Amino acid sequence: MTAWPLRLLVLAAALTVGGRAATAAAPSLTTSGSAAGFTQDQRDYLQATMNTLSSMGRDDLANRINEDVKGGRVLFGDCGAGTLATVNAPWGYLSRAHSNVLTIDNGGLRQWVNSRKLMDKAAKKNRPDLVDKGRKNMRDAINSIALTLTHEYIHMDQYAPQQIPKYEDPAYTHGISEMRRVIRDRMGRIQEILDRNADQPGDADRLSDLLEDLETLRDIYSVSVESMHGDKGVIKQGQVTATTFSSARSDKDKMVNEVNGFINTARNSQQHDPSPPATGGATDSGNTPTQATSGDTGTKPPVQAQATTSSSLPPGVPLLPPPAGQAPKDGSDAKLTEFK
């Protein structure tokens, strides 16, 4: 393979979400409001995030983000080690309704940008293995911020959110529910391809891409739930109600085991037998039975002049968060997302 087709692959990866073409429903990022001061990398990153949300069935959130950019309520900044995004009430309890501001971490942006650069350099050197590595890292980074925003946008609709159960319970419940829903969606898409024996043009590539996406989503979900239970996690820190998430870990273990079996069977079908996996794809709503019903709240511990909430994501792991307040061990390859 020559370097030219590899460079085309790099371009394609930058314009797609997890290997899937961006859906038509994803809005084009506005050029007004806070976007007027965005760098090209920031614009590309946020556009890819909105595309990913649309691919996850969240056109509503993609459009909401675009509107908030127009209104100057979405910014880029340094959110702290392992934190992908934060939501602040600029004047604390004096803030008026709908004045919360979302700050997207420059560290997560750099991970995505560096992965894109890796792909470009690898393409020039005709290194498809490194192109693949860069593409996977981009997938991890963009899925992480997209899922983080499903949590953070619960906080965006709260009045002076803080990191206490009143605000964090609804945000964590919703974030976990969304992860499970998207995992079910990917399993359903994979099952559809297997049910027709991957006999349509492009099915083989779509199947490989969806399986890779499913693995990333599984890891994000697993890490996210585990991070809640660490010594510095939100449960032990009292930021969420322990009883509300008492079965979150066992529910996660069940789903991860199911996903692992599904992936193994699907990959075997890919290589040997086209028959579909025994495990059904989209059989439940994807909601975590142990979570309280998703609400629209979330936050951080009270701040004197400014109420804040954040979502963290430690390097090196796919989509979800490291233990609350715990910095990633290696910021160079973050793949996880932590909700706060």
Buried (B, 14 or more C-beta within 10 A) or exposed (E): EEEEEBBEBBEEBBEBBBBBEBBEBBBEBBEEBBBEEBEEBBBBBBBBBBBBBBBBBBBEBBBBBBEBBBBBBBBBEEBBBBBBBBBBBBEBEEBEEEBBBBBBBBBBBBBBBBBBEBBBBBBEEBBEEBBBBBBBBBBBBBBBBBBBBBBBBBBBBBBBBBBBBBBBBBBBBBBBBBBBBBBBBBBBBBBBBBEEEBEEEEBEEBBEBBBBBBBBBBBBBBBBBBBBBBEEBBBBBEBBBBEBBEBBBEBBEEBBEBBEEBBEBBBEBBEEEEEBBEBBBBEEEBBBEBBBEBBBBBBBBBBEEBBBBBBBBBBBBBBBBBBBBBBBEEBEBBBBBBBB
